[in-house]
């Protein structure tokens, strides 16, 4: 998910009462909720390398074991060498709670990232296998609204409550935001599972491949995009719970893979091509002649269902 979502999750946990467990509780929760995305620094290397590095090392099982200790240690150092030197009269941070809060918030990150179509390599560094939930679009404004209302509503009550008599009310408001978001996630999980079943049953038997994507569209939870791996081509279509019919295989567009030509083979063997294909879930190829040879575009039908798309593509020159 996006940084706004992860930040709101950490802030929601803090406002729901966890920030009172120890000094630096809020900072620990928010940082931990975002910490696995430290791998965004890989974009400094180039546009292709992050596809093979992101959602891996910092999101896998080993990171979930190591990062809580690392973050708790850093927060403890900050408490001793900065915070308590500036405010020596304040109570020290509790290292046990720092570790617990770091672990709780960190674990929300891979779960939320698994929910979208980009996927996550949960078993890194032991396995490079990708896991996909296909439940949420990578940036979901409905989650922003529900968690944001809980966080800022809770903060507003705290700001207006000078005597501290409405503390429990502020906590309840934040918890309501978490409960509503959890219910929304549960509904989207059920919707995703049911939609895949409807699409599979609507397809002709000859087109029912093992690989099927029913991807949520942005903003609307009722509409989804469909990609079906049908052998030498993909079927790209739409799904809408409010439409009739819900999905129409007759309206699906055929996207040829074009992956058996010498140019596609040569592009796949280049270093950038191999890196891209290690990330791509529904790859296909498009070739154009150029002065240097053949310009090959490798695309992922998840994000580039047509050659005119920007994200999810790579261009390689081969001779």
Order of alpha helices (4+ residues) and beta strands (2+ residues): alpha-alpha-alpha-alpha-alpha-alpha-alpha-beta-beta-beta-beta-alpha-alpha-beta-beta-beta
